[in-house]
């Protein structure tokens, strides 16, 4: 009897998916609905607003619509068309809860006719969304969840990530880590998928250049507010450097307590630079620190980044303070994700089915806020420039906190292809021509820069 019930449920799901797919193919006059799964009230809310604002602006830019010609972002978005069809964004707040996000995604597809999913700030949420996208035959554009598992063990063909993964963070920083910091590291990481997968990535990257991890990674819950016991374990480790792998609002408490307990007097702190409103709460003793950063609006010098900055400042007040709000840490990759989605749908004539979109995505190359983006065919992981910077101040009114030390080429931060199982052979068979193009284009770009200098 139980077996019969299970088979009936599977059959009902298959019928539901088939009905959704058939509906998508029947009526080309309906809007293309995009489900944006984000966090506006949970521990990663600061990134959730970055995702929303960046994606909206990226969609407008890709569609050739300038919001400066409108009274509001909403008015501008209402004029977006793709192959004659309106494009609508349906946003849901999941507070970084995977179960809630999966339920929201299913409801958006079944009840609202959503044809493409985008999200999420939490890597744990993103892993859940990957299965929903596979079950319902829709594409998922990952932004900005950074766990390597998303384009590794958990990969499916419906997944594309135009944002970086944490392997690229650590690869960008390798030259500085080996030259400027001691060789005995200890890690303190958030105890969920992002923290665990990223800790493994850092061990692989830094361990490969001679850095020793003196003990197993220390894990703490993401919602931790009192880090005393975890930081005491860090102090007892005898390490030369602490590598915190953390995200979201609780980062402020973590770094305040690192200072209060004198951890930064005993060892170097090797931490990624975070969103501006988080960095602004840093202890002044951190001025002069050098680290990697995904993006800061003051770094790229190109027309697309300038366009994004101008419109962002014009239309989006800071969700915390209501003041002037510049593009932040993940605004850029959300913008680029919208660009890639729109360009793929242009290539398919508005066909949103994965079987049409995947060929358009694999090997896609385009210009975005950070420069040139390359989507690797094998695992749909994008490569793009990364940055190493020095914290110069904490009080600039425009949050121009950094001195840029280096822009790292996509060719120098190529993450390993981590596909497993039936997908593993893609790593060996699909990327040779892609890498040739990448190195040729980056080489030409570097020669042009040198000639200009």
C-alpha positions as CSV (number, residue, x, y, z in Angstrom):
1,X,0.0,0.0,0.0
2,X,2.8,2.4,0.9
3,X,4.5,1.6,-2.4
4,X,1.3,2.4,-4.3
5,X,1.0,5.8,-2.5
6,X,4.6,6.7,-3.3
7,X,4.0,5.8,-6.9
8,X,0.9,7.9,-7.0
9,X,2.7,10.9,-5.5
10,X,5.5,10.5,-8.1
11,X,2.9,10.3,-10.8
12,X,1.1,13.4,-9.6
13,X,4.4,15.4,-9.5
14,X,5.2,14.2,-13.0
15,X,1.8,15.4,-14.2
16,X,2.2,18.7,-12.4
17,X,5.6,19.3,-14.0
18,X,4.3,18.2,-17.5
19,X,1.3,20.6,-17.1
20,X,3.6,23.5,-16.1
21,X,6.0,22.8,-19.1
22,X,3.0,22.5,-21.5
23,X,1.6,25.8,-20.3
24,X,5.0,27.5,-20.9
25,X,5.0,26.3,-24.5
26,X,1.4,27.2,-25.3
27,X,1.1,30.9,-24.9
28,X,3.8,33.2,-26.0
29,X,1.8,36.3,-25.2
30,X,2.0,35.8,-21.4
31,X,4.8,37.5,-19.4
32,X,8.1,35.7,-18.8
33,X,7.9,35.4,-15.0
34,X,11.2,35.2,-13.0
35,X,11.1,34.1,-9.4
36,X,13.6,36.0,-7.3
37,X,14.3,34.1,-4.0
38,X,16.1,36.3,-1.5
39,X,16.5,37.2,2.2
40,X,15.1,40.5,3.3
41,X,14.5,39.7,7.0
42,X,17.0,37.0,8.0
43,X,20.7,36.7,8.8
44,X,21.8,37.5,5.2
45,X,19.3,40.3,4.6
46,X,22.1,42.8,3.7
47,X,23.0,40.5,0.7
48,X,19.3,40.1,-0.1
49,X,18.9,43.7,-0.9
50,X,22.0,43.7,-3.0
51,X,20.6,40.8,-4.9
52,X,17.3,42.5,-5.5
53,X,18.7,45.8,-6.6
54,X,21.5,44.5,-8.7
55,X,19.2,42.0,-10.6
56,X,16.6,44.7,-11.3
57,X,19.2,47.1,-12.7
58,X,20.9,44.3,-14.7
59,X,17.6,43.3,-16.3
60,X,17.0,47.0,-17.3
61,X,20.5,47.4,-18.7
62,X,20.3,44.2,-20.7
63,X,16.9,45.3,-22.1
64,X,18.2,48.7,-23.1
65,X,15.9,50.6,-20.7
66,X,17.3,53.5,-18.7
67,X,15.4,54.0,-15.4
68,X,16.7,57.6,-15.5
69,X,14.0,58.2,-18.0
70,X,11.3,57.0,-15.6
71,X,9.8,58.1,-12.3
72,X,10.6,54.8,-10.6
73,X,12.3,51.5,-11.0
74,X,8.9,49.8,-11.1
75,X,7.8,52.0,-14.0
76,X,11.0,51.1,-15.9
77,X,10.6,47.4,-15.2
78,X,7.1,47.4,-16.6
79,X,8.5,48.3,-20.0
80,X,11.0,45.4,-20.2
81,X,10.2,43.1,-23.2
82,X,11.9,40.0,-24.5
83,X,10.9,38.7,-27.9
84,X,7.7,40.7,-27.4
85,X,6.8,39.3,-24.0
86,X,6.9,41.3,-20.8
87,X,9.4,40.2,-18.2
88,X,8.1,40.2,-14.6
89,X,10.1,39.7,-11.4
90,X,8.2,37.9,-8.6
91,X,10.2,38.3,-5.4
92,X,9.9,36.2,-2.2
93,X,11.7,36.6,1.2
94,X,12.8,33.2,2.6
95,X,14.9,34.5,5.6
96,X,17.6,32.1,4.5
97,X,15.4,29.1,5.4
98,X,15.9,26.3,2.8
99,X,12.5,24.7,3.5
100,X,10.6,28.0,3.1
101,X,12.6,28.8,0.0
102,X,11.8,25.5,-1.7
103,X,8.1,25.8,-0.9
104,X,8.1,29.3,-2.2
105,X,9.8,28.2,-5.4
106,X,7.3,25.4,-6.0
107,X,4.4,27.7,-5.4
108,X,5.8,30.3,-7.8
109,X,6.1,27.7,-10.5
110,X,2.8,26.0,-10.0
111,X,0.6,28.9,-9.1
112,X,2.2,32.0,-10.6
113,X,3.7,30.5,-13.8
114,X,7.3,31.3,-13.0
115,X,9.7,30.0,-15.7
116,X,13.1,30.9,-14.3
117,X,14.4,31.0,-10.7
118,X,17.1,33.3,-9.3
119,X,18.7,33.1,-5.9
120,X,19.8,33.0,-3.2
121,X,22.1,34.7,-0.6
122,X,22.3,31.5,1.4
123,X,24.2,28.6,-0.1
124,X,22.0,26.2,1.9
125,X,18.9,27.7,0.3
126,X,20.5,27.5,-3.1
127,X,21.1,23.8,-2.7
128,X,17.4,23.3,-2.0
129,X,16.5,25.4,-5.0
130,X,18.7,23.3,-7.3
131,X,16.4,20.3,-6.7
132,X,13.3,22.3,-7.3
133,X,14.7,23.7,-10.5
134,X,15.5,20.1,-11.6
135,X,12.1,18.7,-10.6
136,X,10.2,21.4,-12.5
137,X,12.5,21.7,-15.5
138,X,13.4,25.4,-15.0
139,X,16.7,27.2,-15.0
140,X,18.2,28.4,-11.7
141,X,20.6,31.4,-11.9
142,X,22.6,31.2,-8.6
143,X,23.2,34.5,-6.9
144,X,25.2,35.1,-4.7
145,X,25.5,31.8,-2.8
146,X,29.2,30.9,-3.1
147,X,29.6,27.3,-1.9
148,X,31.7,25.3,-4.3
149,X,29.2,22.4,-3.9
150,X,26.6,24.3,-5.9
151,X,28.7,23.8,-9.1
152,X,30.3,20.6,-7.7
153,X,28.7,17.7,-5.9
154,X,25.2,19.3,-6.2
155,X,25.5,20.4,-9.8
156,X,22.8,19.8,-12.3
157,X,22.4,21.1,-15.9
158,X,19.7,23.6,-14.8
159,X,22.2,25.4,-12.6
160,X,24.2,28.4,-13.7
161,X,26.3,30.7,-11.5
162,X,27.5,34.0,-12.8
163,X,28.7,34.9,-9.3
164,X,32.1,33.6,-8.0
165,X,32.6,30.6,-5.7
166,X,35.0,30.8,-2.7
167,X,37.7,28.9,-4.5
168,X,38.1,32.1,-6.6
169,X,38.4,34.1,-3.4
170,X,41.3,32.1,-2.1
171,X,43.1,31.8,-5.4
172,X,43.0,35.6,-5.7
173,X,44.7,36.0,-2.4
174,X,47.4,33.2,-2.7
175,X,50.3,35.5,-3.6
176,X,49.6,37.8,-0.6
177,X,49.0,35.0,1.8
178,X,52.4,33.4,1.0
179,X,54.3,36.6,1.0
180,X,52.9,38.6,3.8
181,X,51.4,36.2,6.4
182,X,52.7,33.3,8.5
183,X,52.3,29.7,7.4
184,X,50.3,28.3,10.3
185,X,46.6,29.0,9.9
186,X,43.4,28.2,11.9
187,X,39.9,28.6,10.5
188,X,36.7,29.7,12.2
189,X,33.7,29.0,9.9
190,X,29.9,29.3,10.0
191,X,28.3,25.9,10.5
192,X,26.3,25.6,7.3
193,X,27.1,24.6,3.7
194,X,28.8,27.9,2.8
195,X,31.2,27.7,5.8
196,X,32.0,24.0,5.5
197,X,32.5,23.9,1.7
198,X,34.5,27.1,1.8
199,X,36.7,25.8,4.6
200,X,37.5,22.8,2.5
201,X,38.3,25.0,-0.5
202,X,40.7,27.2,1.5
203,X,42.5,24.1,2.8
204,X,42.9,22.9,-0.7
205,X,44.1,26.2,-2.1
206,X,46.3,27.5,0.7
207,X,47.5,24.0,1.6
208,X,48.7,23.6,-1.9
209,X,51.2,26.5,-1.5
210,X,52.7,25.4,1.8
211,X,50.3,26.8,4.4
212,X,49.6,24.5,7.4
213,X,46.3,24.3,9.2
214,X,47.2,23.7,12.8
215,X,43.9,22.0,13.7
216,X,40.6,21.1,12.3
217,X,38.3,24.0,11.4
218,X,36.3,25.5,14.3
219,X,32.6,25.7,13.5
220,X,30.0,28.0,15.1
221,X,26.3,28.5,14.2
222,X,25.6,31.3,11.8
223,X,23.3,33.0,14.4
224,X,26.1,33.1,17.1
225,X,26.3,36.4,19.0
226,X,28.8,35.4,21.7
227,X,32.0,34.0,20.1
228,X,34.0,33.7,23.3
229,X,34.4,29.9,23.4
230,X,35.2,29.7,19.7
231,X,37.8,32.5,19.8
232,X,39.3,30.9,22.9
233,X,39.9,27.8,20.8
234,X,41.5,30.0,18.2
235,X,43.8,31.5,20.7
236,X,44.7,28.1,22.1
237,X,45.6,26.8,18.6
238,X,49.0,28.4,18.4
239,X,48.3,29.6,14.9
240,X,50.0,32.6,13.2
241,X,46.8,33.6,11.4
242,X,43.1,33.3,11.8
243,X,40.9,32.8,8.7
244,X,37.3,33.6,9.5
245,X,34.8,32.3,7.0
246,X,31.6,34.2,7.9
247,X,28.7,36.0,6.3
248,X,25.9,38.4,7.2
249,X,25.0,40.6,10.1
250,X,26.7,38.5,12.8
251,X,30.0,39.4,11.1
252,X,29.9,42.6,13.1
253,X,29.8,40.8,16.5
254,X,32.5,38.4,15.4
255,X,35.0,41.1,14.5
256,X,34.2,43.2,17.5
257,X,34.9,40.3,19.7
258,X,38.1,39.4,17.8
259,X,39.3,42.8,18.8
260,X,37.9,42.7,22.4
261,X,39.6,39.4,23.1
262,X,42.9,40.5,21.6
263,X,43.0,37.9,18.9
264,X,44.3,40.4,16.4
265,X,47.2,41.1,18.8
266,X,48.3,37.5,18.8
267,X,47.9,36.6,15.2
268,X,47.1,38.0,11.7
269,X,43.4,38.1,10.7
270,X,42.9,36.9,7.1
271,X,39.3,37.7,6.3
272,X,37.5,38.7,3.2
273,X,36.3,42.3,3.1
274,X,32.5,42.4,3.4
275,X,29.6,44.6,2.5
276,X,30.2,48.3,3.2
277,X,27.7,48.6,6.1
278,X,29.4,45.7,7.9
279,X,33.0,47.0,7.2
280,X,32.0,50.4,8.6
281,X,31.7,48.8,12.0
282,X,35.2,47.4,12.0
283,X,37.7,48.4,14.7
284,X,40.0,51.1,13.6
285,X,43.0,48.8,14.2
286,X,42.0,46.9,11.1
287,X,42.9,49.9,8.9
288,X,45.9,48.8,6.8
289,X,44.7,45.2,6.6
290,X,45.0,43.6,3.2
291,X,42.6,41.0,1.8
292,X,40.5,39.9,-1.1
293,X,37.1,41.3,-2.0
294,X,34.5,40.2,-4.5
295,X,33.6,43.8,-5.7
296,X,33.7,47.4,-4.6
297,X,32.0,50.0,-6.7
298,X,35.2,52.2,-6.8
299,X,37.4,49.5,-8.4
300,X,36.1,48.8,-12.0
301,X,36.6,51.5,-14.6
302,X,34.1,50.8,-17.3
303,X,30.9,52.3,-18.7
304,X,28.7,49.5,-17.4
305,X,29.9,49.9,-13.8
306,X,29.4,53.7,-14.1
307,X,25.9,53.2,-15.4
308,X,25.1,50.8,-12.5
309,X,26.5,53.2,-9.9
310,X,24.6,56.2,-11.2
311,X,21.2,54.5,-11.3
312,X,21.7,52.7,-8.0
313,X,22.4,55.9,-6.2
314,X,19.4,57.6,-7.9
315,X,16.8,55.0,-7.2
316,X,17.8,52.9,-4.1
317,X,18.1,54.4,-0.7
318,X,20.1,52.4,1.9
319,X,17.6,49.9,3.4
320,X,19.1,50.4,6.8
321,X,19.7,54.1,7.1
322,X,17.7,55.6,4.3
323,X,20.7,57.5,3.1
324,X,22.8,57.4,-0.1
325,X,23.4,53.8,-1.2
326,X,26.1,52.7,-3.6
327,X,26.3,49.3,-5.2
328,X,27.7,46.9,-2.7
329,X,29.4,43.5,-2.5
330,X,27.0,41.4,-4.5
331,X,25.1,44.0,-6.5
332,X,27.5,43.4,-9.3
333,X,27.0,39.7,-9.6
334,X,23.3,40.0,-9.4
335,X,23.5,42.6,-12.2
336,X,25.6,40.2,-14.3
337,X,23.2,37.3,-13.6
338,X,20.3,39.3,-15.0
339,X,22.4,40.2,-18.1
340,X,23.3,36.5,-18.7
341,X,19.7,35.4,-18.3
342,X,18.4,38.1,-20.7
343,X,21.0,37.3,-23.3
344,X,20.4,33.6,-23.1
345,X,16.6,34.2,-23.6
346,X,17.3,36.5,-26.5
347,X,19.4,33.6,-28.1
348,X,16.5,31.2,-27.6
349,X,13.8,33.5,-28.8
350,X,12.2,33.6,-25.4
351,X,12.2,29.8,-24.9
352,X,12.8,29.3,-21.1
353,X,13.1,25.5,-21.1
354,X,16.6,24.3,-20.0
355,X,17.1,22.3,-23.2
356,X,17.0,25.6,-25.1
357,X,18.8,27.8,-22.6
358,X,21.7,25.6,-21.6
359,X,23.4,25.7,-25.0
360,X,23.1,29.5,-25.0
361,X,24.7,29.7,-21.5
362,X,27.6,27.3,-21.9
363,X,30.7,29.2,-23.0
364,X,28.9,32.6,-22.9
365,X,31.2,35.6,-22.8
366,X,29.9,39.1,-22.1
367,X,30.9,42.4,-20.5
368,X,29.5,43.4,-17.2
369,X,30.2,45.6,-14.2
370,X,33.6,44.0,-13.4
371,X,34.7,43.6,-17.0
372,X,34.5,40.4,-19.0
373,X,32.7,37.4,-17.7
374,X,33.2,33.8,-19.0
375,X,30.7,31.0,-18.2
376,X,32.6,27.7,-18.2
377,X,30.8,25.1,-20.3
378,X,31.4,22.1,-18.0
379,X,29.9,23.3,-14.7
380,X,28.3,26.6,-15.7
381,X,30.6,28.5,-13.3
382,X,31.5,32.0,-14.3
383,X,35.0,33.4,-14.2
384,X,35.5,37.1,-13.8
385,X,38.0,39.6,-12.3
386,X,38.7,39.5,-8.5
387,X,40.3,42.1,-6.3
388,X,42.9,42.4,-3.6
389,X,42.7,45.7,-1.5
390,X,44.0,47.5,1.5
391,X,41.5,49.0,4.0
392,X,42.4,52.7,4.0
393,X,39.7,54.2,6.2
394,X,36.4,53.6,7.9
395,X,34.8,57.0,7.7
396,X,34.6,58.1,4.1
397,X,31.1,59.5,3.5
398,X,30.7,57.6,0.2
399,X,32.2,54.4,1.8
400,X,35.2,54.5,-0.4
401,X,37.1,52.5,2.1
402,X,39.9,50.9,0.1
403,X,43.1,51.2,-1.9
404,X,43.0,48.8,-4.8
405,X,46.2,46.8,-4.8
406,X,45.5,44.4,-7.6
407,X,42.8,43.3,-10.1
408,X,43.3,39.6,-10.6
409,X,42.5,38.2,-14.0
410,X,39.9,35.5,-14.5
411,X,42.7,33.4,-16.0
412,X,44.5,33.5,-12.6
413,X,41.6,32.5,-10.5
414,X,40.3,29.4,-12.4
415,X,38.6,27.2,-9.8
416,X,38.9,23.4,-10.1
417,X,36.0,21.7,-11.9
418,X,34.5,19.6,-9.1
419,X,31.8,17.7,-11.0
420,X,31.2,14.1,-9.8
421,X,29.3,11.1,-10.9
422,X,27.8,11.2,-14.4
423,X,28.9,14.8,-14.8
424,X,32.6,14.2,-14.0
425,X,33.8,13.6,-17.6
426,X,32.5,17.1,-18.5
427,X,35.5,18.5,-16.7
428,X,37.8,16.7,-19.1
429,X,36.0,17.0,-22.4
430,X,34.2,20.4,-22.6
431,X,36.6,23.2,-21.5
432,X,39.7,23.1,-23.7
433,X,38.4,25.5,-26.4
434,X,36.9,27.7,-23.7
435,X,40.3,28.0,-21.9
436,X,42.0,28.9,-25.2
437,X,39.5,31.7,-25.7
438,X,39.9,32.9,-22.1
439,X,43.7,33.0,-22.2
440,X,43.7,34.7,-25.6
441,X,41.2,37.4,-24.6
442,X,42.8,38.1,-21.3
443,X,46.2,38.2,-23.0
444,X,45.0,40.7,-25.5
445,X,43.4,42.8,-22.8
446,X,46.6,42.8,-20.8
447,X,48.7,43.8,-23.8
448,X,46.3,46.7,-24.6
449,X,46.6,47.9,-21.0
450,X,50.4,47.8,-21.1
451,X,50.4,49.7,-24.4
452,X,48.2,52.4,-22.9
453,X,50.5,52.7,-19.9
